[in-house]
Amino acid sequence: MESALSLAGVSKRFGDFEAVRDLSFEVKRGTICGFLGPNGAGKTSSVRMMLGLSEPTAGRITILGKAPGQSLERIGFMPEERGLYRKMTAIDVIVFLAGLKGVKASVARQRGKAMLEAQGLGAFAGKQIRSLSKGMSQKVQLISCLVHEPELVILDEPFSGLDPVNQQGLEQVIRELARRGATVLFSTHVMQHAERLCEQVVLLAKGQKVFEGTLKEARAAAPRHLDLEGNLSEAELLGLPGIASVADMGATEDGARLWQCHLQAGHTANEALKAAFLRGMDVRRFEAKEPSLHEAFIVLTGSNHE
Ligand SMILES: Nc1ncnc2c1ncn2[C@@H]1O[C@H](COP(=O)(O)OP(=O)(O)OP(=O)(O)O)[C@@H](O)[C@H]1O
């Protein structure tokens, strides 16, 4: 099956500055793709090119089988800059924007009301956007981008500006979109959302792709670690088999210390633990941990992004 989105060797230059360099990746239909990268990595510049809002300097983009800009009625897009017509009511904004995508007003009104209801905003349908909170108007914007039932949904930093409860609500909306067969690409610099939602992640840093693959593959880029708590010295920890480096995570309540021990590739936490016990080291608590996407991100981008 052809992919929903494909970029091949895409670059974007602004004068002397190359914001996106030789970017290639594909998003399969019906999947959720996290488009990740620190601030300024080139995510928004890439999204704008996918939508035909800006021309690539080089390379080729195919979106729903066509060139960018040619299937906009099948795409839902929420830009990073939020903003709706402040004097229009929530439902009128939704109906108006759906109309631009070819949805009849009566259909859009019915769907819009149901979607507002589902988001807990039923009572606000007739209220002007300017009277809504930031989070509420962001939900209206999301509904506006989904009301024409797009096959592909592109959300630029959709979680920013939302409180934790609304972030969770948005995660549910994204899951539901994928469940009914839509493809979703969302950009973010907060790894936890991607970790919970995505099959595939594409990681950008300084305009270039530094990783594309599954979450599992991304996590494999960071060393696994073994957390050890006790009265332990750095030297004795570094002497354990398979330990590449250690980080002092601070004092614990009972006066001992917590150490994060990073494992060398191909080594297991078990062999280090076994050696620690055999050597009679004062290990009071231990936990073998898989690296998080956040840790992988730092390794892959070579920076702490937050
Ligand atoms: N129109 C423009 N003219 C000049 N430089 C630009 C323009 N648009 C973006 N840039 C630069 O390109 C780089 C990438 O910006 P972009 O907005 O694509 O990053 P981003 O990954 O979306 O970051 P953020 O998460 O901060 O929005 C930045 O250094 C930005 O200053």
The ligand as an ORCA input file, in Angstrom:
! r2SCAN-3c Opt
* xyz 0 1
  N      11.003     32.153      7.080
  C      12.171     31.911      7.665
  N      13.255     32.661      7.390
  C      14.451     32.419      7.974
  N      14.675     31.416      8.864
  C      13.637     30.642      9.164
  C      12.339     30.840      8.598
  N      11.511     29.880      9.103
  C      12.250     29.134      9.950
  N      13.528     29.588      9.986
  C      14.621     29.017     10.789
  O      14.705     27.643     10.505
  C      15.019     26.895     11.672
  C      13.993     25.831     11.876
  O      12.774     26.441     12.279
  P      11.436     25.597     12.485
  O      10.377     26.559     12.935
  O      11.187     24.802     11.290
  O      11.866     24.656     13.689
  P      10.973     23.765     14.653
  O      11.638     22.446     14.734
  O       9.564     23.803     14.228
  O      11.162     24.505     16.030
  P      10.095     24.906     17.171
  O       9.828     23.661     17.929
  O      10.877     25.898     17.957
  O       8.914     25.482     16.479
  C      15.077     27.909     12.810
  O      16.447     28.233     13.043
  C      14.343     29.107     12.276
  O      14.853     30.295     12.819
*
